[in-house]
Amino acid sequence: MVSKFLFVLIYTIYGGFMITQSSTDGDVLKPQHIEIKAIVLYITTFFQSTGASLIWPITTLYMHNILHQSMTISGMVVMGLSVTMMIGNWLGGRLFDHWSPYKAMTLSVGVALATLLMLTFWHSWPVFAIFMLILGFADGLIYTLLNAYAATIQSVDTRKIFNFQYLFMNIGVVAGTAIVGFLFDYGVKYVFGGASTMYLVFFALVVKYFNIKGLTKQSARAAARAAKSTFKTPIVIYAILGLAFAFYMSYILWETVIATHMTDLGMTTKDYSFLWTLNGIIIIFGQGLLNRIIVYLPLRLTVLGGSTLFAISFLVLIQAKTYPMFIASFIILTIGEIFASPQIPAWIDKLSDPNAKGHAQGLLTMIVSLGRAIGPLYGGLLIDSGSYKILFASVFGIMIFFVCLTLILNTFHLKK
């Protein structure tokens, strides 16, 4: 019901999804090559995101509070999940460029669905941890493949494609996090059952709509051209990847150690869950407004400006002791996220070899997963040896360092 309401809301407010661009005389521009329909990409992203958002908010809490595992063990499992996701990210790019995008996507979603169905019935320790590692690998494949499919679309401005994909992902986050707080109270099997239902719909959509005739040959030709290409990757790409690493290493702290920090200060699981619902709602409306002007804003402004705001939110978090302070910090973080997060893959796509879409997006999602893998370990080490304040201050410093480095290297790149 929640997801249906959000679908209708977004469609009504923004007047459709700008699936095609029009020429000045009103004629629709025909895609010049083979690509997936944008609306199919958005809807499948929504169902995948809703299913995933039923799982990750409760992973650490379930292991620590229900399965009675230590925070160290829980953090190691979350880190392992991110590592297997990173492997999936890399493999997803390879499979898209060198095998079959459709077969790779079908197999990946099928493995994720089977794992969630098994988790519905078997979720004790250590079975839970093993299945979560498998799920991380499958989702890693899925994230890269979805981004690679998105990067092939040329009938719509690339920045709008990634923005709308990001928008639908966050509609899923709103739906998932709004539901999980209630399902978890009735038992974790209902959480996994709900996620299985979302992935079942996702799987059906992939089987029906992702078998794009000619896409495999098109990807193979592009990969062959990339192998012979003399394209030199601009050094600024590596700075952007470093920024993405810092961004998601910081972001994962909200999904892991900050949840424990809030409960230690007397706040409830529902208080924490509401923050993610609020995050999704702000992104839905903010991203919709941003989509109206995004083509007029330089990529460096949206990514670097948004990342700076994101970093500033951790300065606020240093002083946070009450729930309103956590809300304020998360709102600032979310505004920064709106500007930066969906534009990072668009910037990478713009600067990378046009014949290696899968490789570029696979590298980015691998770096994102690496950040998510390192984050819990980094957070745990600084909390054990120092304090939450030292952790949040260090995260701010790392983010600002990569913002400045990216700005400097991009300036040199533009002068060439």
Buried (B, 14 or more C-beta within 10 A) or exposed (E): EBBEEBBEBBEEEBEEBBBEEEEEEEEEEEBEEBBBBBBBBBBBBBBBBBBBBBBBBBBBBBBBBBBEBEBEBBBBBBBBBBBBBBBBBBBBBBBBBBBBBBEBBBBBBBBBBBBBBBBBEEBEBEEBBBBBBBBBBBBBBBBBBBBBBBBBBBBBBBBBBBBBBBBBBBBBBBBBBBBBBEBBEEEBBBBBBBBBBBBBBBBBBBBEBBBBEEBBEBBBEBBEBBEEEEEEEBEBBBBBBBBBBBBBBBBBBBBBBBBBBBBEEEBEBEBBBBBBBBBBBBBBBBBBEBBEEBEEBEBBEBBBBBBBBBBBBBBBBBEBEEBEBBBBBBBBBBBBBBBBBBBBBBBBBBBBBBBBBBBBBBBBBBBBBBBBBBBBBBBBEBBEEEEBEEBBBBBBEBBBBBBEBBBEBBEEBEEE
